[in-house]
Amino acid sequence: MLATGFSVAGIRRSILSEQVAILATGVITGVVSAIVATLPSLIDNPDIPWFFLTSMAVLIIFTGLAVLMLSLGNITASSLSKSLRKE
């Protein structure tokens, strides 16, 4: 992409938007499937630790975003050129 005129910032934005969409889709899919799989237990048991479950999902999102930001910080024009030469 760098060779076709994209800037490093543009490449970072593109990677960020794609990875955030993948992270959000994964978390949403996981939460929905977990709720569907445990629906009978959720209906029968009123003592569900909702705060703990919600905080776990939020921490998964924050951890994913933090790791994504760390990996995006390592992208430079020279690293992109080197990886292109290796291929």
C-alpha positions in Angstrom: 0.0 0.0 0.0 2.9 2.3 0.7 4.2 1.7 -2.8 0.8 2.8 -4.3 0.8 6.1 -2.5 -0.8 5.5 0.8 0.8 7.3 3.8 1.9 5.4 6.9 -0.9 7.2 8.8 -3.4 6.0 6.2 -2.2 2.5 6.5 -2.4 2.6 10.2 -6.0 4.0 10.0 -7.0 1.2 7.6 -5.5 -1.5 9.8 -7.1 0.0 12.9 -10.5 0.2 11.4 -10.4 -3.4 10.2 -9.1 -4.8 13.4 -11.5 -2.9 15.6 -14.4 -4.2 13.4 -13.0 -7.8 13.8 -12.6 -7.3 17.6 -16.1 -5.9 18.0 -17.6 -8.6 15.8 -15.8 -11.3 17.9 -16.9 -9.9 21.2 -20.5 -9.4 20.1 -20.7 -12.9 18.6 -19.2 -14.4 21.7 -21.5 -12.6 24.1 -24.6 -13.4 22.0 -23.7 -17.1 21.7 -22.9 -17.3 25.4 -26.3 -15.8 26.3 -28.1 -18.1 23.9 -26.2 -21.2 25.2 -27.0 -20.3 28.9 -30.4 -18.9 28.5 -32.2 -21.6 30.5 -29.8 -21.0 33.4 -30.3 -17.3 33.1 -34.0 -17.6 33.3 -34.0 -19.9 36.3 -31.3 -18.3 38.3 -31.8 -14.6 39.4 -28.3 -14.4 41.0 -26.2 -13.9 37.9 -23.0 -11.9 38.4 -23.8 -9.3 35.7 -21.2 -6.8 36.8 -18.5 -9.4 36.6 -19.6 -10.7 33.2 -19.9 -7.2 31.8 -16.6 -6.1 33.2 -15.0 -9.2 31.6 -16.3 -8.2 28.2 -15.2 -4.6 28.6 -11.7 -5.8 29.7 -11.5 -8.0 26.7 -12.3 -5.0 24.5 -9.8 -2.7 26.2 -7.0 -5.4 26.1 -7.6 -5.9 22.4 -7.5 -2.2 21.7 -4.3 -1.8 23.8 -2.6 -4.6 22.0 -3.7 -3.2 18.7 -2.4 0.3 19.5 1.0 -1.2 20.6 1.2 -3.1 17.3 0.3 -0.1 15.2 3.0 1.9 17.0 5.6 -0.4 15.5 4.5 0.2 11.9 6.9 2.5 10.1 7.7 3.2 6.5 11.0 1.3 6.8 9.4 -1.8 8.4 6.8 -1.9 5.6 9.5 -1.7 3.0 11.5 -4.4 4.6 8.5 -6.8 4.9 7.7 -6.1 1.2 11.2 -7.0 0.2 11.1 -10.3 2.1 8.0 -11.3 0.1 
